[in-house]
Amino acid sequence: MGYENLRLRLELLHAKVGFGDVAEIVNRFGGDIVSVETIRSDIGTSIRDVDIQLERDGYEGILKELELLNGIRIVEVSDRVFVAHLGGKISIQPTMQIKTTMDLSRVYTPGVARVCAAIAQDPQRAYSLTLKRNTVAVVTDGTAVLGLGDIGPSAAAPVMEGKSMLFKQLANVDAFPICLDTKDTEEIIRTVKAISPIFGGINLEDISSPRCFEIERRLQEELDIPVFHDDQHGTAIVVIGGLMNALKVIGKRMEEIKVVVNGVGAAGVSICKMLITAGVKHLIPVDRSGAIVRGGSYAHPMWSWLANQPQVGDRTGQLSDVIEGVDVFIGVSRAGVLSVSHIQAMAENPIVFAMANPEPEISPEEAMPHVRIFATGRSDYPNQINNVLVFPGVFRGALDCGASLINEAMKLEAAKAIADVICESELNERYIVPSIFNERVVVKVREAVIRAALRTGVAKRIPSDFSASLPEEGERVHAAGIT
């Protein structure tokens, strides 16, 4: 049936069957009963919802055996993942209840007219008198969704809803999915600009390369609110944070290592940029056509940018030609491109971040005996590189200080903050990035982003909890309009 999670609603006739019989069948087919909820129970029968997880195929066998069991009736079969998405995963709730005519007069007519007039006179008051100050648009065209590719805006909506949930749960940021039925770069830019007055920030998501670069650049230039393409910068920030800790473990420094980045799309380009910002002096970007080399000529504008960077090497060839002696492999490409022989050709104590999803560039089982530190994008292995560590705290900080954009300094400080969540006594080969549920992550990332925004002059206000802990005068870049 293809389910990963199964929910069965079962009616049991107590005189003929017990729940132990159900558990025995599930266990025989390698399944785990995750939870059981009694829906109705009387003297002779009961109806229960049983949630089952199964790593390998076997649901059909479970269902067949249950159907043959005398005294049990399968009322309903459903996938727990689909159940979680029924009716959507987010909703809009008012901040107060309208119970009286007086309440209505304050939140709507006639009182609302005074608030509208105040904003018309001073548009900046929208940050205090509307939801703008705490609301982010999660914008996609559905062209580069997870490992699914171009599935369109409607099919992309569940991902955007999930991201909105994470914004709220982890950082108390209100976020709303905006799924655009167009692939036209200019139309996307025009539409996002048109809807921007109600939002305090724009999170671009799952937009294919190279259009994503132009869309983000233009929106950053033409809007005065933060615009952040998470597929690019979220991934890069976590990679840099994880790499900082990995280098602490093996005793190497950022400026002395050689790094291969395999896959030079949206995430790969941003990772290369942040590696350079973080101090890497020996960088080899590699795509399907081979290594991008210093001084080379390329049609892709971001590849041309990389080719003009002094940190990019001049070694030509495919991955196998350029990986010898490299300290770090970072993969944002596809499964199977990295082999054990590649790793064995790397420098001593190799670091491998294999982040292709759902299957990494090399399987963990193959790689781990030959590497010092291994990380993936998966949650079932140590050192998960997950964007969820980034975007809640980055936007929480940017919104709180009214940042007009999210610049390179803010990104690098966010990476350092993620690394610093893990204290020295905790740090080891299997723990270089914190859990997404570590409550200190959002707090530290927020603080780091605000400090960098104040230091670089892109903040419009100083959060109250920062008034006593501002950057030193000599470190601070003047930010006009801070109030």
C-alpha positions as CSV (number, residue, x, y, z in Angstrom):
1,M,0.0,0.0,0.0
2,G,3.0,2.2,0.2
3,Y,2.2,3.7,3.7
4,E,5.0,4.7,6.0
5,N,2.6,5.2,8.9
6,L,-0.7,3.4,9.3
7,R,-3.7,4.1,11.4
8,L,-6.2,1.3,11.8
9,R,-9.6,1.7,13.4
10,L,-10.6,-1.7,14.7
11,E,-13.7,-3.1,16.2
12,L,-13.0,-6.0,18.6
13,L,-15.5,-8.5,19.8
14,H,-14.2,-9.3,23.3
15,A,-15.6,-12.8,23.5
16,K,-13.6,-13.9,20.5
17,V,-10.4,-11.8,20.3
18,G,-8.1,-9.7,22.5
19,F,-5.8,-6.8,21.7
20,G,-2.9,-9.1,22.3
21,D,-3.9,-11.0,19.1
22,V,-3.6,-7.7,17.2
23,A,-0.2,-6.9,18.7
24,E,1.1,-10.4,17.8
25,I,0.2,-10.0,14.1
26,V,1.7,-6.5,13.9
27,N,4.9,-7.8,15.6
28,R,5.1,-10.8,13.3
29,F,5.3,-8.5,10.3
30,G,8.0,-6.3,11.9
31,G,5.7,-3.5,12.8
32,D,5.7,-1.3,15.9
33,I,2.5,-0.1,17.6
34,V,3.1,3.6,18.4
35,S,-0.1,4.4,20.1
36,V,-3.6,3.0,20.9
37,E,-6.7,5.1,21.6
38,T,-10.0,3.7,22.7
39,I,-12.8,5.4,20.8
40,R,-15.7,3.5,22.3
41,S,-15.9,0.6,24.7
42,D,-18.8,-1.4,26.2
43,I,-19.3,-4.8,27.8
44,G,-19.0,-6.8,24.5
45,T,-17.0,-4.7,22.1
46,S,-14.6,-1.8,21.7
47,I,-13.4,0.4,18.9
48,R,-9.8,1.5,19.0
49,D,-7.5,3.5,16.8
50,V,-4.1,1.8,16.4
51,D,-1.1,3.7,15.0
52,I,1.5,1.4,13.4
53,Q,5.0,2.2,12.0
54,L,6.7,-0.3,9.7
55,E,10.2,0.2,8.2
56,R,9.7,-2.4,5.4
57,D,6.8,-3.5,3.3
58,G,4.3,-5.5,5.2
59,Y,1.1,-3.6,5.7
60,E,-0.8,-5.7,3.3
61,G,0.1,-8.8,5.2
62,I,-1.0,-7.2,8.5
63,L,-4.4,-6.2,7.0
64,K,-4.9,-9.7,5.5
65,E,-4.2,-11.4,8.8
66,L,-6.5,-9.1,10.7
67,E,-9.3,-9.7,8.2
68,L,-8.9,-13.4,8.8
69,L,-9.0,-13.1,12.5
70,N,-12.5,-14.0,13.9
71,G,-13.9,-11.3,16.1
72,I,-12.3,-8.3,14.6
73,R,-13.5,-5.8,12.0
74,I,-11.4,-3.3,10.2
75,V,-13.5,-0.1,10.3
76,E,-11.1,2.2,8.6
77,V,-7.5,2.3,7.2
78,S,-5.7,5.6,6.9
79,D,-2.2,6.9,6.7
80,R,-1.2,8.9,9.8
81,V,0.8,11.3,7.7
82,F,-2.3,12.1,5.6
83,V,-4.4,12.3,8.8
84,A,-2.1,15.0,10.1
85,H,-2.6,17.1,7.0
86,L,-6.4,16.9,6.8
87,G,-7.9,20.4,6.5
88,G,-4.4,21.9,6.5
89,K,-2.0,22.4,9.4
90,I,-2.4,26.0,10.2
91,S,-5.2,28.4,10.9
92,I,-5.7,32.1,11.7
93,Q,-6.9,33.0,15.2
94,P,-7.9,36.5,16.5
95,T,-5.9,38.0,19.4
96,M,-9.1,39.0,21.2
97,Q,-12.7,38.0,21.2
98,I,-15.5,40.3,19.9
99,K,-18.3,39.8,22.5
100,T,-20.0,43.2,22.8
101,T,-20.9,46.2,20.6
102,M,-18.1,48.1,22.3
103,D,-15.6,45.5,21.3
104,L,-16.9,45.7,17.7
105,S,-16.6,49.5,17.7
106,R,-12.9,49.3,18.8
107,V,-11.7,46.6,16.4
108,Y,-13.8,47.6,13.4
109,T,-16.0,50.5,12.6
110,P,-15.9,53.3,13.7
111,G,-12.7,53.0,15.9
112,V,-10.6,51.4,13.2
113,A,-10.8,54.5,11.0
114,R,-8.6,56.4,13.6
115,V,-6.0,53.7,13.4
116,C,-6.0,53.7,9.6
117,A,-5.6,57.5,9.5
118,A,-2.6,57.2,11.9
119,I,-0.9,54.7,9.6
120,A,-1.7,56.8,6.5
121,Q,0.0,59.8,8.2
122,D,3.0,57.7,9.4
123,P,3.4,54.3,7.5
124,Q,6.0,53.1,10.0
125,R,3.2,52.8,12.6
126,A,2.0,49.7,10.6
127,Y,4.8,47.9,12.6
128,S,3.0,48.6,15.9
129,L,-0.6,48.8,14.9
130,T,-0.9,45.8,12.5
131,L,0.4,42.2,12.3
132,K,3.2,43.4,10.1
133,R,5.8,43.4,12.9
134,N,5.5,39.7,13.5
135,T,4.4,38.2,10.2
136,V,6.4,36.5,7.4
137,A,5.2,35.3,4.0
138,V,6.5,31.9,2.9
139,V,6.6,32.3,-0.8
140,T,7.0,29.5,-3.4
141,D,6.3,28.7,-7.0
142,G,6.6,25.0,-6.4
143,T,9.4,24.4,-8.9
144,A,12.1,22.9,-6.5
145,V,10.2,21.1,-3.7
146,L,12.3,18.9,-1.4
147,G,13.4,15.9,-3.5
148,L,10.3,16.2,-5.6
149,G,11.3,18.9,-8.1
150,D,8.8,20.9,-10.1
151,I,5.4,19.8,-8.6
152,G,3.6,23.1,-8.9
153,P,2.2,25.6,-6.3
154,S,-0.8,23.5,-5.0
155,A,1.3,20.4,-4.3
156,A,3.9,22.6,-2.6
157,A,1.4,24.0,-0.1
158,P,1.8,21.2,2.5
159,V,5.6,22.1,2.8
160,M,4.8,25.8,3.1
161,E,2.2,25.0,5.8
162,G,4.8,22.9,7.7
163,K,7.3,25.7,7.6
164,S,4.7,28.1,8.9
165,M,4.1,25.8,11.8
166,L,7.8,25.7,12.6
167,F,8.0,29.5,12.5
168,K,5.2,29.7,15.1
169,Q,6.2,26.9,17.4
170,L,9.9,27.6,17.5
171,A,10.1,31.4,17.4
172,N,6.5,32.7,17.8
173,V,6.7,34.2,14.3
174,D,3.3,34.3,12.4
175,A,3.9,32.9,8.9
176,F,1.6,32.3,6.0
177,P,2.1,30.2,2.8
178,I,1.9,32.1,-0.5
179,C,1.9,29.6,-3.4
180,L,2.2,31.5,-6.7
181,D,0.8,30.0,-10.0
182,T,3.6,31.4,-12.2
183,K,7.2,30.6,-13.0
184,D,7.8,34.0,-14.6
185,T,10.6,35.8,-12.7
186,E,9.2,39.3,-13.2
187,E,5.7,38.3,-12.3
188,I,6.9,36.7,-9.1
189,I,8.9,39.8,-8.2
190,R,5.9,42.0,-9.0
191,T,3.5,39.9,-7.0
192,V,5.6,39.7,-3.9
193,K,6.2,43.4,-4.0
194,A,2.4,44.0,-4.3
195,I,1.6,41.9,-1.2
196,S,4.5,43.0,0.9
197,P,2.8,45.9,2.9
198,I,1.3,43.4,5.3
199,F,4.4,41.4,5.9
200,G,7.5,42.1,8.0
201,G,9.6,39.6,6.0
202,I,9.7,37.4,3.0
203,N,10.9,33.8,3.2
204,L,11.5,32.5,-0.4
205,E,11.2,28.7,-0.6
206,D,11.6,25.9,-3.1
207,I,12.2,28.2,-6.2
208,S,14.4,26.6,-8.8
209,S,17.9,27.8,-9.7
210,P,19.0,30.1,-11.3
211,R,15.8,32.1,-11.1
212,C,15.9,32.1,-7.4
213,F,19.1,34.3,-7.4
214,E,17.5,37.0,-9.5
215,I,14.2,36.9,-7.6
216,E,16.0,37.3,-4.2
217,R,18.4,40.0,-5.4
218,R,15.7,42.1,-6.9
219,L,13.4,41.8,-3.9
220,Q,16.2,42.7,-1.6
221,E,16.9,45.8,-3.6
222,E,13.3,46.9,-4.0
223,L,11.8,46.1,-0.6
224,D,12.8,47.5,2.8
225,I,12.0,44.3,4.7
226,P,14.2,41.2,5.0
227,V,14.1,38.8,2.1
228,F,15.7,35.4,2.7
229,H,15.8,32.4,0.4
230,D,16.1,29.6,2.9
231,D,17.1,26.9,0.4
232,Q,20.3,28.9,-0.2
233,H,21.2,30.6,3.0
234,G,19.5,28.4,5.6
235,T,21.5,25.4,4.4
236,A,24.7,27.4,4.1
237,I,24.4,28.8,7.7
238,V,23.9,25.3,9.2
239,V,26.8,23.9,7.1
240,I,29.2,26.6,8.3
241,G,28.1,26.2,11.9
242,G,28.6,22.5,11.7
243,L,31.9,22.9,10.0
244,M,33.2,25.3,12.6
245,N,32.5,22.6,15.3
246,A,33.9,19.8,13.1
247,L,37.2,21.7,12.7
248,K,37.4,22.2,16.5
249,V,37.1,18.4,16.9
250,I,39.9,17.6,14.5
251,G,42.1,20.6,15.3
252,K,42.2,22.3,11.9
253,R,41.5,26.0,11.1
254,M,39.1,27.4,8.5
255,E,41.9,29.3,6.6
256,E,44.1,26.2,6.1
257,I,41.6,23.6,4.9
258,K,40.8,22.7,1.3
259,V,37.1,22.3,0.6
260,V,35.2,20.6,-2.3
261,V,31.5,21.7,-2.7
262,N,29.8,19.2,-5.0
263,G,26.6,20.7,-6.6
264,V,26.7,24.4,-7.5
265,G,23.0,25.2,-7.5
266,A,21.1,27.5,-5.1
267,A,22.4,25.9,-1.9
268,G,25.9,25.2,-3.3
269,V,26.5,28.7,-4.4
270,S,25.4,30.1,-1.0
271,I,27.6,27.6,0.8
272,C,30.6,28.7,-1.3
273,K,29.9,32.3,-0.6
274,M,29.7,31.7,3.2
275,L,32.8,29.5,3.2
276,I,34.7,32.4,1.7
277,T,33.2,34.8,4.2
278,A,34.2,32.4,7.0
279,G,37.8,32.4,5.9
280,V,38.3,29.4,3.6
281,K,41.1,30.2,1.2
282,H,41.1,26.9,-0.9
283,L,37.8,26.2,-2.5
284,I,36.8,23.8,-5.3
285,P,33.2,24.1,-6.6
286,V,32.2,21.0,-8.7
287,D,29.1,20.5,-10.8
288,R,28.1,17.8,-13.3
289,S,30.3,19.4,-16.0
290,G,33.3,19.4,-13.7
291,A,35.2,21.8,-11.5
292,I,34.6,25.5,-11.7
293,V,38.0,27.1,-12.1
294,R,39.4,30.5,-11.3
295,G,39.4,32.7,-14.5
296,G,36.9,30.4,-16.3
297,S,34.1,31.6,-18.5
298,Y,30.5,30.4,-17.6
299,A,27.0,31.2,-18.8
300,H,25.6,30.8,-15.2
301,P,26.1,34.2,-13.6
302,M,26.8,32.8,-10.1
303,W,29.4,30.4,-11.6
304,S,31.1,33.4,-13.2
305,W,31.1,35.2,-9.9
306,L,32.8,32.1,-8.3
307,A,35.3,32.0,-11.1
308,N,36.4,35.5,-10.2
309,Q,37.1,34.7,-6.6
310,P,40.8,34.3,-5.6
311,Q,39.9,31.4,-3.2
312,V,38.6,29.2,-6.1
313,G,41.3,26.9,-7.4
314,D,42.5,26.3,-11.0
315,R,42.4,22.5,-10.8
316,T,40.3,21.1,-13.7
317,G,38.4,17.8,-14.0
318,Q,35.6,15.8,-12.4
319,L,35.2,15.1,-8.7
320,S,37.6,12.2,-8.8
321,D,40.3,14.5,-10.3
322,V,40.1,17.2,-7.7
323,I,39.3,15.5,-4.4
324,E,42.8,14.3,-3.7
325,G,44.2,15.9,-0.5
326,V,41.0,17.7,0.3
327,D,40.0,18.1,3.9
328,V,36.3,18.6,3.5
329,F,33.6,17.3,1.1
330,I,30.3,19.2,1.1
331,G,27.6,17.6,-1.1
332,V,24.4,19.2,-2.2
333,S,24.0,17.2,-5.3
334,R,22.7,13.7,-5.8
335,A,23.0,10.1,-4.5
336,G,26.0,8.0,-5.4
337,V,28.4,10.6,-6.6
338,L,30.9,10.0,-3.7
339,S,32.7,6.7,-3.3
340,V,34.9,5.1,-0.6
341,S,37.9,5.5,-3.0
342,H,37.1,9.3,-3.1
343,I,37.2,9.5,0.7
344,Q,40.4,7.5,0.9
345,A,42.1,10.0,-1.4
346,M,41.2,12.9,0.9
347,A,43.5,14.3,3.6
348,E,43.9,12.9,7.0
349,N,40.8,13.1,9.3
350,P,38.3,13.7,6.4
351,I,35.1,15.6,7.0
352,V,32.1,14.6,4.8
353,F,28.8,16.5,4.7
354,A,26.7,14.4,2.3
355,M,23.3,16.3,2.2
356,A,21.5,15.1,-0.9
357,N,17.9,14.1,-0.1
358,P,16.4,11.7,0.4
359,E,19.6,9.6,-0.3
360,P,23.0,11.2,0.4
361,E,26.0,11.3,-2.0
362,I,27.3,8.2,-0.2
363,S,25.5,6.0,2.3
364,P,26.4,6.5,5.9
365,E,27.2,2.8,6.3
366,E,29.8,3.1,3.5
367,A,31.3,6.4,4.6
368,M,31.6,6.2,8.4
369,P,34.4,3.7,8.7
370,H,36.6,6.0,6.5
371,V,35.8,9.5,7.8
372,R,36.4,11.3,11.0
373,I,33.2,13.3,10.9
374,F,30.1,12.6,8.8
375,A,26.9,14.7,8.5
376,T,23.7,14.3,6.3
377,G,20.4,16.0,5.9
378,R,18.7,13.0,7.4
379,S,17.2,12.7,10.9
380,D,18.0,9.0,11.4
381,Y,21.8,9.6,11.6
382,P,24.0,11.9,13.8
383,N,24.8,15.4,12.7
384,Q,21.7,16.4,10.8
385,I,22.1,19.5,8.7
386,N,18.6,21.0,9.0
387,N,17.5,24.5,7.9
388,V,15.0,24.4,10.9
389,L,18.0,25.4,13.0
390,V,18.2,28.7,11.1
391,F,15.1,30.4,9.7
392,P,13.1,30.7,13.0
393,G,15.8,32.5,14.9
394,V,17.0,34.5,11.9
395,F,13.6,36.0,11.3
396,R,12.8,36.4,15.0
397,G,15.9,38.5,15.3
398,A,15.4,40.5,12.0
399,L,11.8,41.2,13.0
400,D,12.6,42.3,16.5
401,C,15.1,44.9,15.4
402,G,13.2,45.9,12.2
403,A,16.1,44.9,10.0
404,S,15.8,46.1,6.4
405,L,17.6,43.1,5.1
406,I,19.6,40.0,6.2
407,N,23.2,40.6,5.2
408,E,26.3,38.4,5.2
409,A,27.4,39.5,8.7
410,M,24.1,38.4,10.1
411,K,24.3,35.0,8.4
412,L,27.8,34.4,9.6
413,E,26.9,35.4,13.2
414,A,23.9,33.0,13.0
415,A,26.3,30.2,12.0
416,K,28.6,31.0,14.9
417,A,25.6,31.0,17.3
418,I,24.4,27.6,16.1
419,A,28.0,26.2,16.7
420,D,28.2,27.8,20.1
421,V,25.0,26.1,21.3
422,I,27.2,23.0,21.8
423,C,29.6,23.5,24.6
424,E,33.1,22.2,24.6
425,S,32.4,19.3,26.9
426,E,29.6,18.1,24.7
427,L,31.4,18.5,21.3
428,N,32.4,15.3,19.6
429,E,32.4,13.6,16.2
430,R,28.8,12.6,16.4
431,Y,27.5,15.9,17.9
432,I,28.6,18.9,15.9
433,V,25.2,20.4,15.3
434,P,22.5,20.8,17.9
435,S,19.0,19.3,17.8
436,I,16.3,21.4,16.2
437,F,14.3,21.1,19.5
438,N,17.1,22.6,21.5
439,E,15.5,25.7,23.0
440,R,18.8,27.6,23.1
441,V,19.1,27.6,19.3
442,V,16.5,30.3,18.5
443,V,17.5,32.4,21.5
444,K,21.2,32.4,20.5
445,V,20.5,32.9,16.7
446,R,18.1,35.8,17.5
447,E,20.7,37.5,19.7
448,A,23.5,37.1,17.1
449,V,21.3,38.4,14.3
450,I,20.3,41.5,16.2
451,R,23.8,42.3,17.2
452,A,25.1,41.9,13.7
453,A,22.2,44.0,12.4
454,L,22.9,46.8,14.9
455,R,26.7,46.6,14.1
456,T,26.2,46.9,10.4
457,G,23.5,49.6,10.4
458,V,20.5,47.7,9.0
459,A,18.4,47.8,12.2
460,K,15.6,50.3,12.5
461,R,15.1,49.8,16.3
462,I,16.8,48.4,19.3
463,P,14.9,45.7,21.1
464,S,14.2,46.5,24.8
465,D,16.3,43.6,26.0
466,F,19.3,44.9,24.1
467,S,19.4,48.5,25.5
468,A,21.9,47.5,28.2
469,S,24.1,45.3,26.0
470,L,24.7,47.2,22.7
471,P,27.9,46.8,20.7
472,E,30.8,49.0,21.8
473,E,30.7,52.4,20.1
474,G,33.9,51.6,18.2
475,E,32.3,48.4,16.8
476,R,29.0,49.9,15.9
477,V,28.1,51.1,12.4
478,H,25.7,54.1,12.5
479,A,22.1,53.0,11.9
480,A,20.0,56.0,11.0
481,G,16.5,55.9,12.4
482,I,17.1,53.6,15.4
483,T,14.5,54.4,18.0
